[in-house]
Amino acid sequence: GRNALIASPPMEIRAAVLEEFGKPLVVQDVSLDGPKAGEVLVRVEACGVCHTDMYTASGVDPSGYAPTVLGHEGAGVVEAVGDGVTSLKPGDHVLTLFSPQCRECVHCTSGKTNICLAIRDEQNLGHLPDGTTRLHRGDERIRHFMGTSTFAEATVMPEIALAKVDPAAPLDVLCTLACGATTGIGAALYIAEVEQGSTVAVFGAGLVGLGAVAGAKLAGAERIIIVDPSEDRRAKAVELGATDELTGGEDTVERILELTGGFGGDYTFEATGLVNVMRQAVEAARMGWGQCVIAGVAGKGETLNVIPRYLITGRRIAGASFGGARGRDDVPALARLYLEGKLPLDAFISHHLPLDQVNEAFELMERKDGIRTVLTFD
């Protein structure tokens, strides 16, 4: 009845706001309106700090906007649901999906892609599906970064952009599946579909690259070559299943060919965002059937130079947005694999910090200190 028609007053929450590009985030109180139809209020428990957050904060991202609450690698607990929400209820544990899954659009029903079209246009503008925001300061609206805004104590998101996960798994570990870990693991499992006994090369040993190593290992790859200049990161990759290490450089393709009897990798994965490394990943894929999966995001206007002969002689290139994972279906399955001891997500997390130290998390990333920093909310 009648009470449902009376809008609940906005909540006051702590959030990290990008006020101005190139300046530190400002942790402050903002207002969050309750969920409208099809939306869900989530109390955020943990959030990974991803390179995309830093990329936008720097002002380099041409599609960036301010003011906005950053953060997208979030995990939390449902507090309330709006009208018409059927798949979630208060108390459910969820991961936030910047890559939603409506299960109804022409893309979702095709079975060919994980790139859902349902709310894409409004989401790219920092709006919820109805073209408005739930975040504000008085009359000033604050946009929802990637439709998620999880550098905050709570967020309101569409039902189709939340993955319900097993409550037995700790949210400060599972949050990595809301972006980086799934992008790498999925690149191996869902895009490449790595086969038992295959040879794999992974370029870059940040969270996405390490996810690709873990995914390839899970799929039964026999050899996994890791390419990264950082000794610490290569060691982490070996811990996760890499069998060979290279530091990278001009001769990387030749070195990979030497290691593989002159053939190259059945599958190669690029997780650096550097177009010259992308080219090496293509050239290090074997003739006949080698597949190169690009998971890194290059800078605006940069192009990938590929000699067509590499393609004519049987190599293929694929992209990996969110690792090809269909968020509401595949992410809960990955969480179950973690609980079964088959996905070592704990190994990806190097630091835990409170929300107030979010700028320190960016500094750790700039210094390449550790793999993933997770913000936690008390």
Contacts in CASP RR format, 6 or more apart in sequence:
PFRMAT RR
TARGET T0000
AUTHOR 0000-0000-0000
METHOD contacts of the structure
MODEL  1
GRNALIASPPMEIRAAVLEEFGKPLVVQDVSLDGPKAGEVLVRVEACGVC
HTDMYTASGVDPSGYAPTVLGHEGAGVVEAVGDGVTSLKPGDHVLTLFSP
QCRECVHCTSGKTNICLAIRDEQNLGHLPDGTTRLHRGDERIRHFMGTST
FAEATVMPEIALAKVDPAAPLDVLCTLACGATTGIGAALYIAEVEQGSTV
AVFGAGLVGLGAVAGAKLAGAERIIIVDPSEDRRAKAVELGATDELTGGE
DTVERILELTGGFGGDYTFEATGLVNVMRQAVEAARMGWGQCVIAGVAGK
GETLNVIPRYLITGRRIAGASFGGARGRDDVPALARLYLEGKLPLDAFIS
HHLPLDQVNEAFELMERKDGIRTVLTFD
4 83 0 8 1.000
7 33 0 8 1.000
7 34 0 8 1.000
8 34 0 8 1.000
10 31 0 8 1.000
10 32 0 8 1.000
10 33 0 8 1.000
10 34 0 8 1.000
10 136 0 8 1.000
11 31 0 8 1.000
11 32 0 8 1.000
11 34 0 8 1.000
11 154 0 8 1.000
12 29 0 8 1.000
12 30 0 8 1.000
12 31 0 8 1.000
12 32 0 8 1.000
13 29 0 8 1.000
13 30 0 8 1.000
13 31 0 8 1.000
13 32 0 8 1.000
13 152 0 8 1.000
13 153 0 8 1.000
13 154 0 8 1.000
14 27 0 8 1.000
14 28 0 8 1.000
14 29 0 8 1.000
14 152 0 8 1.000
14 153 0 8 1.000
14 355 0 8 1.000
15 27 0 8 1.000
15 28 0 8 1.000
15 29 0 8 1.000
15 30 0 8 1.000
15 69 0 8 1.000
15 135 0 8 1.000
15 149 0 8 1.000
15 151 0 8 1.000
15 152 0 8 1.000
15 153 0 8 1.000
15 355 0 8 1.000
16 25 0 8 1.000
16 26 0 8 1.000
16 27 0 8 1.000
16 69 0 8 1.000
16 70 0 8 1.000
16 71 0 8 1.000
16 151 0 8 1.000
16 152 0 8 1.000
16 355 0 8 1.000
16 358 0 8 1.000
17 25 0 8 1.000
17 26 0 8 1.000
17 27 0 8 1.000
17 28 0 8 1.000
17 30 0 8 1.000
17 67 0 8 1.000
17 68 0 8 1.000
17 69 0 8 1.000
17 142 0 8 1.000
18 25 0 8 1.000
18 56 0 8 1.000
18 57 0 8 1.000
18 66 0 8 1.000
18 67 0 8 1.000
18 68 0 8 1.000
18 69 0 8 1.000
18 70 0 8 1.000
18 145 0 8 1.000
19 25 0 8 1.000
19 26 0 8 1.000
19 66 0 8 1.000
19 67 0 8 1.000
20 66 0 8 1.000
21 57 0 8 1.000
21 58 0 8 1.000
21 59 0 8 1.000
21 64 0 8 1.000
21 66 0 8 1.000
22 57 0 8 1.000
22 58 0 8 1.000
22 59 0 8 1.000
24 359 0 8 1.000
25 57 0 8 1.000
25 70 0 8 1.000
25 151 0 8 1.000
25 358 0 8 1.000
25 359 0 8 1.000
25 362 0 8 1.000
27 355 0 8 1.000
27 356 0 8 1.000
27 358 0 8 1.000
30 69 0 8 1.000
30 135 0 8 1.000
30 136 0 8 1.000
30 137 0 8 1.000
30 142 0 8 1.000
30 152 0 8 1.000
31 135 0 8 1.000
31 136 0 8 1.000
31 137 0 8 1.000
31 138 0 8 1.000
32 41 0 8 1.000
32 134 0 8 1.000
32 135 0 8 1.000
32 152 0 8 1.000
32 154 0 8 1.000
32 155 0 8 1.000
32 156 0 8 1.000
33 134 0 8 1.000
33 135 0 8 1.000
33 136 0 8 1.000
33 156 0 8 1.000
34 41 0 8 1.000
34 80 0 8 1.000
34 134 0 8 1.000
34 156 0 8 1.000
35 41 0 8 1.000
35 80 0 8 1.000
35 81 0 8 1.000
35 82 0 8 1.000
35 85 0 8 1.000
35 134 0 8 1.000
35 156 0 8 1.000
36 82 0 8 1.000
36 83 0 8 1.000
36 128 0 8 1.000
36 130 0 8 1.000
36 134 0 8 1.000
37 82 0 8 1.000
37 83 0 8 1.000
37 84 0 8 1.000
38 81 0 8 1.000
38 82 0 8 1.000
38 83 0 8 1.000
38 84 0 8 1.000
38 85 0 8 1.000
38 158 0 8 1.000
38 159 0 8 1.000
39 81 0 8 1.000
39 82 0 8 1.000
39 85 0 8 1.000
39 128 0 8 1.000
39 134 0 8 1.000
39 156 0 8 1.000
39 157 0 8 1.000
39 158 0 8 1.000
39 159 0 8 1.000
40 78 0 8 1.000
40 80 0 8 1.000
40 81 0 8 1.000
40 82 0 8 1.000
40 85 0 8 1.000
40 88 0 8 1.000
40 94 0 8 1.000
40 156 0 8 1.000
40 157 0 8 1.000
40 158 0 8 1.000
40 159 0 8 1.000
40 162 0 8 1.000
41 78 0 8 1.000
41 79 0 8 1.000
41 80 0 8 1.000
41 81 0 8 1.000
41 154 0 8 1.000
41 155 0 8 1.000
41 156 0 8 1.000
42 76 0 8 1.000
42 77 0 8 1.000
42 78 0 8 1.000
42 79 0 8 1.000
42 94 0 8 1.000
42 96 0 8 1.000
42 154 0 8 1.000
42 155 0 8 1.000
42 156 0 8 1.000
42 157 0 8 1.000
42 162 0 8 1.000
43 76 0 8 1.000
43 77 0 8 1.000
43 78 0 8 1.000
43 79 0 8 1.000
43 153 0 8 1.000
43 154 0 8 1.000
44 74 0 8 1.000
44 75 0 8 1.000
44 76 0 8 1.000
44 150 0 8 1.000
44 152 0 8 1.000
44 153 0 8 1.000
44 154 0 8 1.000
44 155 0 8 1.000
44 377 0 8 1.000
45 75 0 8 1.000
45 76 0 8 1.000
45 77 0 8 1.000
45 171 0 8 1.000
45 172 0 8 1.000
45 376 0 8 1.000
45 377 0 8 1.000
46 74 0 8 1.000
46 75 0 8 1.000
46 76 0 8 1.000
46 171 0 8 1.000
46 172 0 8 1.000
46 174 0 8 1.000
46 175 0 8 1.000
46 374 0 8 1.000
46 375 0 8 1.000
46 376 0 8 1.000
46 377 0 8 1.000
47 71 0 8 1.000
47 73 0 8 1.000
47 74 0 8 1.000
47 75 0 8 1.000
47 150 0 8 1.000
47 151 0 8 1.000
47 175 0 8 1.000
47 374 0 8 1.000
47 375 0 8 1.000
47 377 0 8 1.000
48 71 0 8 1.000
48 73 0 8 1.000
48 74 0 8 1.000
48 175 0 8 1.000
48 176 0 8 1.000
48 178 0 8 1.000
48 179 0 8 1.000
48 372 0 8 1.000
48 373 0 8 1.000
48 374 0 8 1.000
48 375 0 8 1.000
49 71 0 8 1.000
49 73 0 8 1.000
49 358 0 8 1.000
49 361 0 8 1.000
49 362 0 8 1.000
49 365 0 8 1.000
49 372 0 8 1.000
49 373 0 8 1.000
49 374 0 8 1.000
49 375 0 8 1.000
50 71 0 8 1.000
50 72 0 8 1.000
50 73 0 8 1.000
50 179 0 8 1.000
50 180 0 8 1.000
50 207 0 8 1.000
51 365 0 8 1.000
52 72 0 8 1.000
52 146 0 8 1.000
52 179 0 8 1.000
52 297 0 8 1.000
53 70 0 8 1.000
53 71 0 8 1.000
53 72 0 8 1.000
53 145 0 8 1.000
53 151 0 8 1.000
53 362 0 8 1.000
54 362 0 8 1.000
54 365 0 8 1.000
54 366 0 8 1.000
55 61 0 8 1.000
55 297 0 8 1.000
56 64 0 8 1.000
56 68 0 8 1.000
56 70 0 8 1.000
56 145 0 8 1.000
57 70 0 8 1.000
57 362 0 8 1.000
60 299 0 8 1.000
60 300 0 8 1.000
61 300 0 8 1.000
62 300 0 8 1.000
63 124 0 8 1.000
65 125 0 8 1.000
65 126 0 8 1.000
65 143 0 8 1.000
67 140 0 8 1.000
67 142 0 8 1.000
67 143 0 8 1.000
68 126 0 8 1.000
68 142 0 8 1.000
68 143 0 8 1.000
68 144 0 8 1.000
68 145 0 8 1.000
68 149 0 8 1.000
69 135 0 8 1.000
69 142 0 8 1.000
69 143 0 8 1.000
69 144 0 8 1.000
69 145 0 8 1.000
69 149 0 8 1.000
69 151 0 8 1.000
69 152 0 8 1.000
69 155 0 8 1.000
70 145 0 8 1.000
70 149 0 8 1.000
70 151 0 8 1.000
71 145 0 8 1.000
71 146 0 8 1.000
71 148 0 8 1.000
71 149 0 8 1.000
71 150 0 8 1.000
71 151 0 8 1.000
72 96 0 8 1.000
72 98 0 8 1.000
72 145 0 8 1.000
72 146 0 8 1.000
72 147 0 8 1.000
72 148 0 8 1.000
72 149 0 8 1.000
72 150 0 8 1.000
72 178 0 8 1.000
72 179 0 8 1.000
73 96 0 8 1.000
73 150 0 8 1.000
73 175 0 8 1.000
73 176 0 8 1.000
73 178 0 8 1.000
73 179 0 8 1.000
73 180 0 8 1.000
74 95 0 8 1.000
74 96 0 8 1.000
74 148 0 8 1.000
74 150 0 8 1.000
74 175 0 8 1.000
74 178 0 8 1.000
75 93 0 8 1.000
75 94 0 8 1.000
75 95 0 8 1.000
75 96 0 8 1.000
75 165 0 8 1.000
75 171 0 8 1.000
75 172 0 8 1.000
75 174 0 8 1.000
75 175 0 8 1.000
75 178 0 8 1.000
76 93 0 8 1.000
76 94 0 8 1.000
76 95 0 8 1.000
76 96 0 8 1.000
76 171 0 8 1.000
77 91 0 8 1.000
77 92 0 8 1.000
77 93 0 8 1.000
77 94 0 8 1.000
77 171 0 8 1.000
78 88 0 8 1.000
78 89 0 8 1.000
78 90 0 8 1.000
78 91 0 8 1.000
78 92 0 8 1.000
78 93 0 8 1.000
78 94 0 8 1.000
78 162 0 8 1.000
79 90 0 8 1.000
79 91 0 8 1.000
79 154 0 8 1.000
80 90 0 8 1.000
81 88 0 8 1.000
81 89 0 8 1.000
81 90 0 8 1.000
81 159 0 8 1.000
85 159 0 8 1.000
86 159 0 8 1.000
87 159 0 8 1.000
87 164 0 8 1.000
87 328 0 8 1.000
88 94 0 8 1.000
88 159 0 8 1.000
88 162 0 8 1.000
88 164 0 8 1.000
92 164 0 8 1.000
92 167 0 8 1.000
93 164 0 8 1.000
93 165 0 8 1.000
93 166 0 8 1.000
93 167 0 8 1.000
93 169 0 8 1.000
93 171 0 8 1.000
93 174 0 8 1.000
94 162 0 8 1.000
94 163 0 8 1.000
94 164 0 8 1.000
94 165 0 8 1.000
95 162 0 8 1.000
95 163 0 8 1.000
95 165 0 8 1.000
95 174 0 8 1.000
95 175 0 8 1.000
95 177 0 8 1.000
95 178 0 8 1.000
95 331 0 8 1.000
95 335 0 8 1.000
96 148 0 8 1.000
96 150 0 8 1.000
96 155 0 8 1.000
96 157 0 8 1.000
96 161 0 8 1.000
96 162 0 8 1.000
96 178 0 8 1.000
97 148 0 8 1.000
97 161 0 8 1.000
97 162 0 8 1.000
97 163 0 8 1.000
97 178 0 8 1.000
97 327 0 8 1.000
97 328 0 8 1.000
97 331 0 8 1.000
98 123 0 8 1.000
98 146 0 8 1.000
98 147 0 8 1.000
98 148 0 8 1.000
98 161 0 8 1.000
98 178 0 8 1.000
98 179 0 8 1.000
98 322 0 8 1.000
99 114 0 8 1.000
99 115 0 8 1.000
99 116 0 8 1.000
99 321 0 8 1.000
99 322 0 8 1.000
99 325 0 8 1.000
99 327 0 8 1.000
100 116 0 8 1.000
100 118 0 8 1.000
100 119 0 8 1.000
100 123 0 8 1.000
100 158 0 8 1.000
100 160 0 8 1.000
100 161 0 8 1.000
100 327 0 8 1.000
100 328 0 8 1.000
101 108 0 8 1.000
101 114 0 8 1.000
101 116 0 8 1.000
101 160 0 8 1.000
101 326 0 8 1.000
101 327 0 8 1.000
101 328 0 8 1.000
101 329 0 8 1.000
102 108 0 8 1.000
102 116 0 8 1.000
102 117 0 8 1.000
102 118 0 8 1.000
102 119 0 8 1.000
102 160 0 8 1.000
103 109 0 8 1.000
103 160 0 8 1.000
103 328 0 8 1.000
104 118 0 8 1.000
105 116 0 8 1.000
105 117 0 8 1.000
105 118 0 8 1.000
106 117 0 8 1.000
107 113 0 8 1.000
107 115 0 8 1.000
107 116 0 8 1.000
107 117 0 8 1.000
108 116 0 8 1.000
108 117 0 8 1.000
108 118 0 8 1.000
108 326 0 8 1.000
113 324 0 8 1.000
114 190 0 8 1.000
114 321 0 8 1.000
114 322 0 8 1.000
114 323 0 8 1.000
114 324 0 8 1.000
114 325 0 8 1.000
114 326 0 8 1.000
114 327 0 8 1.000
114 330 0 8 1.000
115 321 0 8 1.000
116 160 0 8 1.000
118 129 0 8 1.000
118 160 0 8 1.000
119 128 0 8 1.000
119 129 0 8 1.000
119 158 0 8 1.000
119 160 0 8 1.000
119 161 0 8 1.000
122 128 0 8 1.000
122 129 0 8 1.000
122 130 0 8 1.000
122 131 0 8 1.000
123 129 0 8 1.000
123 146 0 8 1.000
123 147 0 8 1.000
125 131 0 8 1.000
125 143 0 8 1.000
126 133 0 8 1.000
126 143 0 8 1.000
126 144 0 8 1.000
126 145 0 8 1.000
126 146 0 8 1.000
126 147 0 8 1.000
127 133 0 8 1.000
127 143 0 8 1.000
127 144 0 8 1.000
127 147 0 8 1.000
128 134 0 8 1.000
128 144 0 8 1.000
128 147 0 8 1.000
128 156 0 8 1.000
128 157 0 8 1.000
128 158 0 8 1.000
129 158 0 8 1.000
132 141 0 8 1.000
133 141 0 8 1.000
133 142 0 8 1.000
133 143 0 8 1.000
133 144 0 8 1.000
134 144 0 8 1.000
134 156 0 8 1.000
135 141 0 8 1.000
135 142 0 8 1.000
135 143 0 8 1.000
135 144 0 8 1.000
135 149 0 8 1.000
136 142 0 8 1.000
144 155 0 8 1.000
147 157 0 8 1.000
147 161 0 8 1.000
148 155 0 8 1.000
148 157 0 8 1.000
148 161 0 8 1.000
149 155 0 8 1.000
150 178 0 8 1.000
151 355 0 8 1.000
151 358 0 8 1.000
151 375 0 8 1.000
152 355 0 8 1.000
153 355 0 8 1.000
153 377 0 8 1.000
160 328 0 8 1.000
162 328 0 8 1.000
163 178 0 8 1.000
163 327 0 8 1.000
163 328 0 8 1.000
163 331 0 8 1.000
163 332 0 8 1.000
164 328 0 8 1.000
164 332 0 8 1.000
165 174 0 8 1.000
165 177 0 8 1.000
165 331 0 8 1.000
165 332 0 8 1.000
165 335 0 8 1.000
166 332 0 8 1.000
166 335 0 8 1.000
166 336 0 8 1.000
166 339 0 8 1.000
168 339 0 8 1.000
169 335 0 8 1.000
169 338 0 8 1.000
169 339 0 8 1.000
172 349 0 8 1.000
172 352 0 8 1.000
172 374 0 8 1.000
172 376 0 8 1.000
173 338 0 8 1.000
173 345 0 8 1.000
173 346 0 8 1.000
173 349 0 8 1.000
174 335 0 8 1.000
174 338 0 8 1.000
174 345 0 8 1.000
175 374 0 8 1.000
176 182 0 8 1.000
176 207 0 8 1.000
176 345 0 8 1.000
176 348 0 8 1.000
176 349 0 8 1.000
176 372 0 8 1.000
176 374 0 8 1.000
177 331 0 8 1.000
177 334 0 8 1.000
177 335 0 8 1.000
177 338 0 8 1.000
177 345 0 8 1.000
178 331 0 8 1.000
179 322 0 8 1.000
180 207 0 8 1.000
180 208 0 8 1.000
180 211 0 8 1.000
180 372 0 8 1.000
181 207 0 8 1.000
181 211 0 8 1.000
181 214 0 8 1.000
181 334 0 8 1.000
181 343 0 8 1.000
181 345 0 8 1.000
181 348 0 8 1.000
182 322 0 8 1.000
182 323 0 8 1.000
182 325 0 8 1.000
182 327 0 8 1.000
182 330 0 8 1.000
182 331 0 8 1.000
182 334 0 8 1.000
183 208 0 8 1.000
183 211 0 8 1.000
183 295 0 8 1.000
183 320 0 8 1.000
183 322 0 8 1.000
183 323 0 8 1.000
183 325 0 8 1.000
184 207 0 8 1.000
184 208 0 8 1.000
184 209 0 8 1.000
184 210 0 8 1.000
184 211 0 8 1.000
184 212 0 8 1.000
184 214 0 8 1.000
184 215 0 8 1.000
184 269 0 8 1.000
184 271 0 8 1.000
184 295 0 8 1.000
184 320 0 8 1.000
184 323 0 8 1.000
185 211 0 8 1.000
185 212 0 8 1.000
185 214 0 8 1.000
185 215 0 8 1.000
185 218 0 8 1.000
185 323 0 8 1.000
185 334 0 8 1.000
185 343 0 8 1.000
186 212 0 8 1.000
186 215 0 8 1.000
186 320 0 8 1.000
186 323 0 8 1.000
186 324 0 8 1.000
186 325 0 8 1.000
186 330 0 8 1.000
187 208 0 8 1.000
187 211 0 8 1.000
187 212 0 8 1.000
187 269 0 8 1.000
187 271 0 8 1.000
187 293 0 8 1.000
187 295 0 8 1.000
187 320 0 8 1.000
187 323 0 8 1.000
187 324 0 8 1.000
188 194 0 8 1.000
188 200 0 8 1.000
188 211 0 8 1.000
188 212 0 8 1.000
188 214 0 8 1.000
188 215 0 8 1.000
188 216 0 8 1.000
188 218 0 8 1.000
188 219 0 8 1.000
188 221 0 8 1.000
188 267 0 8 1.000
188 269 0 8 1.000
188 293 0 8 1.000
189 215 0 8 1.000
189 218 0 8 1.000
189 219 0 8 1.000
190 323 0 8 1.000
190 324 0 8 1.000
190 325 0 8 1.000
190 330 0 8 1.000
191 293 0 8 1.000
191 318 0 8 1.000
191 319 0 8 1.000
191 320 0 8 1.000
191 323 0 8 1.000
191 324 0 8 1.000
192 267 0 8 1.000
192 269 0 8 1.000
192 291 0 8 1.000
192 293 0 8 1.000
192 318 0 8 1.000
193 219 0 8 1.000
194 200 0 8 1.000
194 215 0 8 1.000
194 216 0 8 1.000
194 219 0 8 1.000
194 220 0 8 1.000
194 221 0 8 1.000
194 266 0 8 1.000
194 267 0 8 1.000
195 219 0 8 1.000
195 220 0 8 1.000
195 266 0 8 1.000
196 219 0 8 1.000
196 220 0 8 1.000
196 221 0 8 1.000
196 222 0 8 1.000
197 220 0 8 1.000
197 221 0 8 1.000
197 222 0 8 1.000
198 216 0 8 1.000
198 219 0 8 1.000
198 220 0 8 1.000
198 221 0 8 1.000
198 222 0 8 1.000
198 223 0 8 1.000
198 265 0 8 1.000
198 266 0 8 1.000
198 267 0 8 1.000
199 221 0 8 1.000
199 222 0 8 1.000
199 223 0 8 1.000
199 225 0 8 1.000
199 260 0 8 1.000
199 263 0 8 1.000
199 264 0 8 1.000
199 265 0 8 1.000
199 266 0 8 1.000
199 267 0 8 1.000
199 286 0 8 1.000
200 212 0 8 1.000
200 216 0 8 1.000
200 221 0 8 1.000
200 223 0 8 1.000
200 224 0 8 1.000
200 225 0 8 1.000
200 265 0 8 1.000
200 266 0 8 1.000
200 267 0 8 1.000
200 268 0 8 1.000
200 269 0 8 1.000
201 224 0 8 1.000
201 225 0 8 1.000
201 226 0 8 1.000
201 227 0 8 1.000
201 256 0 8 1.000
201 264 0 8 1.000
201 265 0 8 1.000
201 267 0 8 1.000
201 268 0 8 1.000
201 269 0 8 1.000
201 281 0 8 1.000
201 284 0 8 1.000
202 209 0 8 1.000
202 212 0 8 1.000
202 213 0 8 1.000
202 216 0 8 1.000
202 224 0 8 1.000
202 225 0 8 1.000
202 226 0 8 1.000
202 227 0 8 1.000
202 237 0 8 1.000
202 242 0 8 1.000
202 268 0 8 1.000
202 269 0 8 1.000
202 271 0 8 1.000
203 209 0 8 1.000
203 227 0 8 1.000
203 228 0 8 1.000
203 252 0 8 1.000
203 268 0 8 1.000
203 269 0 8 1.000
203 270 0 8 1.000
203 271 0 8 1.000
203 272 0 8 1.000
203 277 0 8 1.000
203 280 0 8 1.000
203 281 0 8 1.000
204 226 0 8 1.000
204 227 0 8 1.000
204 228 0 8 1.000
204 233 0 8 1.000
204 270 0 8 1.000
204 271 0 8 1.000
204 272 0 8 1.000
204 277 0 8 1.000
205 213 0 8 1.000
205 226 0 8 1.000
205 227 0 8 1.000
205 228 0 8 1.000
205 230 0 8 1.000
205 233 0 8 1.000
205 234 0 8 1.000
205 236 0 8 1.000
205 237 0 8 1.000
205 271 0 8 1.000
206 228 0 8 1.000
206 233 0 8 1.000
206 271 0 8 1.000
206 371 0 8 1.000
207 348 0 8 1.000
207 371 0 8 1.000
207 372 0 8 1.000
208 271 0 8 1.000
208 295 0 8 1.000
208 296 0 8 1.000
209 237 0 8 1.000
209 269 0 8 1.000
209 271 0 8 1.000
209 295 0 8 1.000
210 233 0 8 1.000
210 236 0 8 1.000
210 237 0 8 1.000
210 240 0 8 1.000
210 347 0 8 1.000
210 348 0 8 1.000
210 371 0 8 1.000
211 240 0 8 1.000
211 348 0 8 1.000
212 269 0 8 1.000
212 271 0 8 1.000
212 293 0 8 1.000
212 295 0 8 1.000
213 224 0 8 1.000
213 226 0 8 1.000
213 237 0 8 1.000
213 240 0 8 1.000
213 241 0 8 1.000
213 242 0 8 1.000
214 240 0 8 1.000
214 241 0 8 1.000
214 343 0 8 1.000
214 344 0 8 1.000
215 343 0 8 1.000
216 224 0 8 1.000
216 267 0 8 1.000
216 269 0 8 1.000
217 224 0 8 1.000
217 240 0 8 1.000
217 241 0 8 1.000
218 337 0 8 1.000
218 342 0 8 1.000
218 343 0 8 1.000
221 267 0 8 1.000
222 243 0 8 1.000
223 243 0 8 1.000
223 244 0 8 1.000
223 259 0 8 1.000
223 260 0 8 1.000
224 237 0 8 1.000
224 241 0 8 1.000
224 242 0 8 1.000
224 243 0 8 1.000
224 244 0 8 1.000
225 242 0 8 1.000
225 243 0 8 1.000
225 244 0 8 1.000
225 245 0 8 1.000
225 246 0 8 1.000
225 256 0 8 1.000
225 259 0 8 1.000
225 260 0 8 1.000
225 265 0 8 1.000
226 234 0 8 1.000
226 237 0 8 1.000
226 238 0 8 1.000
226 242 0 8 1.000
226 244 0 8 1.000
226 245 0 8 1.000
226 246 0 8 1.000
227 246 0 8 1.000
227 247 0 8 1.000
227 248 0 8 1.000
227 252 0 8 1.000
227 256 0 8 1.000
228 234 0 8 1.000
228 237 0 8 1.000
228 247 0 8 1.000
228 248 0 8 1.000
229 247 0 8 1.000
229 248 0 8 1.000
230 368 0 8 1.000
232 370 0 8 1.000
233 368 0 8 1.000
233 371 0 8 1.000
234 242 0 8 1.000
234 245 0 8 1.000
234 247 0 8 1.000
236 347 0 8 1.000
236 371 0 8 1.000
237 245 0 8 1.000
238 245 0 8 1.000
239 347 0 8 1.000
240 344 0 8 1.000
240 347 0 8 1.000
244 259 0 8 1.000
246 252 0 8 1.000
246 255 0 8 1.000
246 256 0 8 1.000
248 255 0 8 1.000
252 280 0 8 1.000
252 284 0 8 1.000
253 280 0 8 1.000
253 283 0 8 1.000
253 284 0 8 1.000
256 264 0 8 1.000
256 265 0 8 1.000
256 284 0 8 1.000
257 263 0 8 1.000
257 264 0 8 1.000
257 284 0 8 1.000
260 286 0 8 1.000
263 286 0 8 1.000
263 287 0 8 1.000
264 284 0 8 1.000
264 285 0 8 1.000
264 286 0 8 1.000
264 290 0 8 1.000
265 284 0 8 1.000
265 285 0 8 1.000
265 286 0 8 1.000
265 290 0 8 1.000
266 285 0 8 1.000
266 286 0 8 1.000
266 289 0 8 1.000
266 290 0 8 1.000
266 291 0 8 1.000
267 285 0 8 1.000
267 290 0 8 1.000
267 291 0 8 1.000
267 292 0 8 1.000
267 293 0 8 1.000
268 281 0 8 1.000
268 282 0 8 1.000
268 284 0 8 1.000
268 285 0 8 1.000
268 290 0 8 1.000
268 291 0 8 1.000
268 292 0 8 1.000
268 293 0 8 1.000
269 281 0 8 1.000
269 292 0 8 1.000
269 293 0 8 1.000
269 295 0 8 1.000
270 277 0 8 1.000
270 278 0 8 1.000
270 281 0 8 1.000
270 292 0 8 1.000
270 293 0 8 1.000
270 294 0 8 1.000
270 295 0 8 1.000
270 296 0 8 1.000
271 295 0 8 1.000
271 296 0 8 1.000
272 278 0 8 1.000
272 296 0 8 1.000
273 296 0 8 1.000
273 297 0 8 1.000
273 298 0 8 1.000
273 299 0 8 1.000
274 298 0 8 1.000
275 298 0 8 1.000
275 302 0 8 1.000
275 303 0 8 1.000
275 304 0 8 1.000
275 305 0 8 1.000
278 292 0 8 1.000
278 294 0 8 1.000
278 296 0 8 1.000
278 298 0 8 1.000
278 304 0 8 1.000
279 304 0 8 1.000
279 305 0 8 1.000
279 306 0 8 1.000
281 292 0 8 1.000
281 294 0 8 1.000
282 292 0 8 1.000
282 304 0 8 1.000
282 306 0 8 1.000
282 310 0 8 1.000
282 315 0 8 1.000
282 317 0 8 1.000
283 307 0 8 1.000
283 310 0 8 1.000
284 292 0 8 1.000
285 291 0 8 1.000
285 292 0 8 1.000
285 310 0 8 1.000
285 315 0 8 1.000
285 316 0 8 1.000
286 315 0 8 1.000
287 313 0 8 1.000
287 314 0 8 1.000
287 315 0 8 1.000
288 313 0 8 1.000
288 314 0 8 1.000
288 315 0 8 1.000
289 314 0 8 1.000
289 316 0 8 1.000
290 314 0 8 1.000
290 315 0 8 1.000
290 316 0 8 1.000
291 315 0 8 1.000
291 316 0 8 1.000
291 317 0 8 1.000
291 318 0 8 1.000
292 315 0 8 1.000
292 316 0 8 1.000
292 317 0 8 1.000
292 318 0 8 1.000
293 317 0 8 1.000
293 318 0 8 1.000
293 319 0 8 1.000
293 320 0 8 1.000
294 304 0 8 1.000
294 317 0 8 1.000
294 318 0 8 1.000
294 319 0 8 1.000
294 320 0 8 1.000
295 319 0 8 1.000
295 320 0 8 1.000
295 323 0 8 1.000
298 304 0 8 1.000
306 317 0 8 1.000
311 317 0 8 1.000
324 330 0 8 1.000
325 331 0 8 1.000
325 334 0 8 1.000
334 343 0 8 1.000
337 343 0 8 1.000
338 345 0 8 1.000
347 371 0 8 1.000
348 371 0 8 1.000
348 372 0 8 1.000
349 371 0 8 1.000
349 372 0 8 1.000
349 373 0 8 1.000
349 374 0 8 1.000
350 364 0 8 1.000
350 369 0 8 1.000
350 370 0 8 1.000
350 371 0 8 1.000
350 372 0 8 1.000
350 373 0 8 1.000
351 361 0 8 1.000
351 364 0 8 1.000
351 369 0 8 1.000
351 370 0 8 1.000
351 372 0 8 1.000
351 373 0 8 1.000
351 374 0 8 1.000
352 373 0 8 1.000
352 374 0 8 1.000
352 375 0 8 1.000
352 376 0 8 1.000
353 360 0 8 1.000
353 361 0 8 1.000
353 373 0 8 1.000
353 374 0 8 1.000
353 375 0 8 1.000
353 376 0 8 1.000
354 375 0 8 1.000
354 376 0 8 1.000
354 377 0 8 1.000
354 378 0 8 1.000
355 375 0 8 1.000
355 376 0 8 1.000
355 377 0 8 1.000
357 375 0 8 1.000
358 375 0 8 1.000
361 373 0 8 1.000
361 375 0 8 1.000
364 370 0 8 1.000
364 373 0 8 1.000
365 373 0 8 1.000
END
